[in-house]
Amino acid sequence: MERCLARGELVIPLLPEVALRVVRTAAGADGNAETLADVVSADPALAAMVLKVAGSASLGPAAPIFSVQQAIAWLGFDEVSSIAFTLALQGQILEVSGQHHRIRRLWRHALASGIWAKRLALLLSRDPGIPYLCGLLHDVGRLAAFGAVQDLARRAQVKLGPDGYDRLIETFHHAIGIEVTKAWDLPAPVQVTAAQWQAHALADAARFECALVRVAHRLADATLRAPDPLAWDLISDDPAYLDLGLDAEDAASILEHRASVEAELDRYLTR
């Protein structure tokens, strides 16, 4: 595995073309609602899924949404681009033979991290688009490692047991994540976050995004795995939480988002 990484032999999963176009539209200086609508509408299956999510009861549209343009008008450019990117990637990332349940669990955590990163960014009066991508993809190497390990085992004609499979994923997921975000040519803060979110103080220009994602990751843990209040209280003691300028009073408003975060997760995964 190490030799494959060093030689650039690792098979990186391809980012769906439509997902790449959505990111470039959102990040580009000329990105606008009309361009985004054209990109999404060019893929009828994706457009249908975007409209289903945008029109869900939990988002409370005032009237039925029949077009991507209407979805953008109701939800905003950033929200629809996030929905489109997530759905385009989700259709591919969950498809690894024999690992559906485990990958779905990891993907749910990635989604929760992205949603929490977005909510935190809005609380801090920051644009939510890049923070959402940073949160969604901060641990993408762990997701990509499932397919990469399977591919290497197949090429080496080696049958891996569960322990060997898990050991390889745990050992190499971080390096794979760095390779994936580079290969997908994602915005610089997304690449830095994949490499340094656990050491946010060393992240220089992306220190804010890394601190945000570290807190979002812990909020995702609390949302999905540890519902007791103590787990939430401990988050406010994290150095990254303090680095963002958040205090104990902010914790109350953050916790108010839990139900809506869970509802947003269900919009993506109850399909």
C-alpha positions in Angstrom: 0.0 0.0 0.0 2.8 2.4 0.9 4.5 1.7 -2.4 1.3 2.3 -4.3 0.9 5.7 -2.6 4.6 6.6 -3.3 4.4 5.6 -6.9 1.0 7.2 -7.5 -0.5 3.8 -8.3 -3.5 4.1 -6.0 -6.8 4.1 -7.9 -8.5 7.3 -6.8 -12.3 7.2 -7.3 -13.4 9.7 -9.9 -15.5 12.7 -8.8 -18.7 12.6 -10.9 -18.4 15.2 -13.6 -21.5 17.0 -12.5 -20.2 17.3 -9.0 -17.0 18.8 -10.3 -19.0 21.3 -12.4 -21.1 22.3 -9.4 -18.0 22.9 -7.2 -16.4 25.0 -10.0 -19.6 27.0 -10.5 -19.9 27.7 -6.8 -16.3 28.6 -6.4 -15.9 30.6 -9.6 -16.2 34.4 -9.8 -18.8 34.1 -12.5 -20.9 31.5 -10.7 -24.5 32.5 -10.7 -27.9 30.9 -10.3 -28.5 30.5 -14.0 -25.3 28.6 -14.5 -25.9 26.4 -11.5 -29.4 25.6 -12.8 -28.0 24.7 -16.2 -25.4 22.4 -14.7 -27.9 20.5 -12.5 -30.7 20.4 -15.1 -28.3 18.8 -17.6 -28.4 15.7 -15.4 -32.1 14.7 -15.2 -31.6 12.1 -12.5 -29.7 14.5 -10.3 -32.2 17.3 -11.0 -35.0 15.1 -9.9 -33.2 14.2 -6.6 -32.4 17.9 -6.0 -36.1 18.9 -6.5 -37.2 16.1 -4.1 -34.8 17.3 -1.4 -35.6 21.0 -2.0 -39.3 20.3 -2.0 -39.3 18.2 1.2 -41.8 19.3 3.9 -39.0 20.0 6.4 -37.7 22.8 4.2 -41.2 24.3 4.1 -41.5 25.6 0.5 -44.4 28.0 0.2 -45.5 26.3 -3.0 -44.5 23.1 -5.0 -41.0 23.4 -6.5 -41.0 22.3 -10.2 -37.6 23.5 -11.4 -34.1 23.9 -10.2 -34.4 27.7 -10.8 -37.3 27.7 -8.3 -35.3 25.7 -5.8 -32.5 28.2 -6.0 -34.9 31.1 -5.6 -36.4 29.4 -2.5 -33.3 28.0 -0.8 -30.5 30.1 -2.2 -27.4 29.5 -4.4 -25.2 28.0 -1.7 -27.8 25.6 -0.4 -28.8 24.2 -3.8 -25.1 23.8 -4.8 -24.5 21.9 -1.6 -27.5 19.6 -2.2 -26.5 19.0 -5.8 -22.8 18.2 -4.9 -23.8 15.9 -2.0 -26.4 13.9 -4.1 -24.0 13.6 -7.0 -21.2 12.3 -4.8 -23.5 10.1 -2.6 -24.6 8.1 -5.6 -21.1 7.0 -6.1 -19.5 6.9 -2.7 -21.9 4.3 -1.2 -21.3 1.8 -3.9 -18.5 -0.6 -2.6 -19.3 -4.3 -2.8 -19.9 -5.9 0.5 -19.4 -2.7 2.5 -22.7 -0.8 2.1 -23.7 -0.7 5.7 -20.3 0.5 7.0 -19.9 3.1 4.3 -23.4 4.4 4.8 -22.6 4.8 8.5 -19.4 6.8 7.7 -21.3 8.8 5.1 -23.9 9.8 7.6 -21.2 11.1 9.9 -19.6 13.0 7.0 -23.0 14.5 6.2 -23.6 15.5 9.8 -20.1 17.1 10.0 -20.8 19.1 6.8 -24.2 20.2 8.1 -22.8 21.2 11.5 -19.9 23.1 9.8 -22.4 25.0 7.7 -24.5 25.9 10.8 -21.4 27.0 12.7 -20.3 29.1 9.8 -23.7 30.9 9.7 -23.6 31.4 13.5 -20.2 33.1 13.0 -21.5 35.2 10.1 -19.3 33.4 7.5 -20.3 32.1 4.1 -21.4 28.5 4.5 -20.4 27.0 1.1 -16.8 26.1 1.7 -17.2 25.2 5.3 -19.9 22.7 4.3 -17.6 21.1 1.7 -14.7 21.0 4.3 -17.0 19.2 6.8 -18.4 16.8 4.3 -15.0 15.8 2.9 -12.7 16.1 5.9 -12.5 12.3 6.3 -13.1 11.4 2.7 -10.0 9.2 2.8 -11.7 6.8 5.1 -14.6 6.4 2.6 -12.3 6.1 -0.4 -10.1 3.6 1.4 -12.7 0.9 1.3 -12.6 0.8 -2.5 -8.9 1.4 -2.7 -8.1 -1.5 -0.3 -10.4 -3.8 -2.2 -8.8 -2.9 -5.5 -5.3 -3.5 -4.2 -6.3 -6.8 -2.7 -7.8 -7.9 -6.0 -4.7 -6.9 -7.9 -2.4 -8.7 -5.5 -4.7 -11.7 -5.4 -4.9 -11.5 -1.6 -8.0 -12.3 0.4 -8.3 -9.9 3.3 -10.0 -10.8 6.5 -12.0 -8.2 8.5 -9.1 -7.4 10.8 -6.6 -6.9 7.9 -9.1 -4.8 6.0 -9.7 -2.5 9.0 -6.0 -2.2 9.8 -5.2 -1.1 6.2 -8.0 1.5 6.2 -7.0 2.9 9.6 -3.3 3.1 8.6 -3.8 4.8 5.2 -7.1 6.7 5.2 -5.4 10.0 6.0 -2.9 9.8 3.2 -5.6 8.6 0.8 -7.8 11.6 1.8 -5.0 14.0 0.9 -4.5 12.3 -2.5 -8.3 12.3 -3.2 -8.8 16.0 -2.5 -5.8 16.9 -4.6 -6.9 14.6 -7.5 -10.4 16.1 -7.4 -8.9 19.6 -7.5 -11.1 20.8 -4.7 -10.8 24.3 -3.3 -7.6 24.9 -1.2 -9.4 25.0 2.2 -11.0 21.6 1.5 -7.6 20.1 0.7 -6.0 21.6 3.8 -8.8 20.5 6.1 -8.5 16.9 4.9 -4.9 17.0 5.9 -4.9 19.0 9.1 -8.4 19.2 10.7 -7.1 17.4 13.8 -4.3 19.9 14.2 -6.1 23.1 13.4 -3.5 25.3 15.1 -1.0 24.3 12.4 -3.2 25.0 9.4 -2.2 28.6 8.8 -4.5 30.1 6.1 -7.2 27.4 6.7 -7.0 27.5 10.5 -10.6 28.7 10.7 -12.0 25.9 8.5 -9.9 23.3 10.3 -11.1 24.5 13.7 -14.7 24.7 12.4 -14.5 21.1 11.1 -12.9 19.8 14.3 -15.9 21.1 16.3 -18.3 20.0 13.6 -16.9 16.5 13.7 -17.4 16.3 17.5 -20.9 17.6 17.1 -21.6 14.9 14.6 -20.3 12.4 17.1 -22.7 13.7 19.7 -25.6 13.8 17.3 -25.2 10.3 16.0 -23.5 8.4 18.8 -23.7 10.1 22.2 -27.0 11.7 23.0 -26.3 12.3 26.7 -25.8 16.0 27.7 -22.3 15.5 29.0 -21.0 14.7 25.5 -22.3 18.0 24.3 -20.8 19.9 27.3 -17.3 18.6 26.6 -17.4 20.0 23.1 -17.2 23.6 24.5 -13.9 22.7 26.2 -12.2 21.8 22.9 -9.4 24.3 22.0 -10.9 24.5 18.5 -14.2 25.7 20.0 -12.5 28.4 21.9 -10.3 29.3 18.8 -13.5 30.0 16.9 -14.4 32.6 19.5 -17.4 30.6 20.8 -18.4 30.6 24.4 -20.7 28.8 26.8 -23.6 31.0 25.8 -23.2 30.0 22.1 -23.6 26.3 23.1 -27.3 26.8 23.8 -28.0 28.2 20.4 -25.8 25.5 18.8 -27.7 22.7 20.5 -31.0 24.1 19.3 -29.9 23.0 15.8 -29.7 19.3 16.6 -33.3 18.4 15.5 -32.9 20.3 12.2 -29.5 18.6 11.5 -31.1 15.2 12.0 -34.0 16.2 9.7 -31.5 17.3 7.0 -29.7 14.0 7.3 -32.9 12.1 6.7 -33.6 14.2 3.6 -30.5 12.8 2.0 -30.5 9.2 3.4 -34.2 8.2 3.6 -34.3 7.1 -0.1 
